Amino acid sequence: MEFKQLRSFVVVVKYQSFTKAAEQLYLSQPTISTHIRMLEEELRSTLIIRTTKSIEVTARGRELYECALTILGLRDNLIQRWADTENNVIQLGASTIPSAYLLPEILPAYGKEHPEIYFSIHQSDSQGIIEGLINGGFDIGMVGMNRADESLAYIPFYQDRMVLITPVNERFLEMKREEIVPLEELLREPMIFRELGSGSKKSADRFLESVNISEENLRITARVNDQESIKNLVASGLGISIISERAAHNFVEAKRLLMFELPGGDSGRSFYLAFRKNFILKECVSQFLKYVQRHYTVMD
């Protein structure tokens, strides 16, 4: 079993096509077919059933696919880490809140202390960052959700909470002056939510569940994959939203939004440093992990 055979197999399964796999890997289609056949002969199992119109991955083929993703991820990570050792590059994946609000306050100070360290930063939702970590694309991730996965370790480093934001108008100002949050009345308003893969959406769902409010009973007017866009849409009067207090802070300070604490329920949330358990972390990555933990311990 060779890496090139596993790579061909993974790409065929991913694209459900020998032709597309050949295009992606810059190989001939007969070469791709040979790689698959050699795997099947070595493993004494049919992995892919090929017809004139489609392919079907067998049960053993699906099992090999999951194993191959891990094997290739480990290989790619090792090569990347060794390639980055000399120039001290940290491959960092960050979900929306960390990338927009936490990294800008961490990295300048860290860079002054460690000018030899460089960062390659990829921003996505928490689900995307977790998938990138599992596939070996990042050395470390900063995410807003903790997904049960034996291959990853999660260290909480920053505590936040979810809050409800509204436009600044007389009706909501009156509610603010009364210092009473009429939650049921507020949640009759048009709602703007994050996309399904985000940690913020998961935290909002957890709060609504804790106060026995079903999303089906809400007037959801939009789902947006960007926190800044949500704040701008709320400020313009499109609806209200439940978002991170850390994300809401600058608009509230600028008096562009009103912020209401969520009464009762579970409005707290954590952000996590995530990394692969079975990867040997580079020294600069371990150093950065400790720095982030110290930074927010001091701030608390």
Secondary structure as UniProt FT lines:
FT   HELIX           3..15
FT   HELIX           18..25
FT   HELIX           29..43
FT   STRAND          48..50
FT   STRAND          55..57
FT   HELIX           59..84
FT   TURN            85..88
FT   STRAND          89..94
FT   HELIX           96..97
FT   HELIX           98..102
FT   HELIX           103..113
FT   TURN            115..116
FT   STRAND          118..123
FT   HELIX           126..134
FT   TURN            135..136
FT   STRAND          140..143
FT   TURN            150..151
FT   STRAND          152..166
FT   HELIX           170..178
FT   HELIX           183..186
FT   TURN            187..188
FT   STRAND          190..194
FT   TURN            196..197
FT   HELIX           199..210
FT   TURN            211..212
FT   HELIX           215..217
FT   STRAND          219..224
FT   HELIX           227..235
FT   TURN            236..237
FT   STRAND          240..244
FT   HELIX           245..253
FT   TURN            254..255
FT   STRAND          258..261
FT   STRAND          268..276
FT   TURN            277..278
FT   HELIX           283..299
//
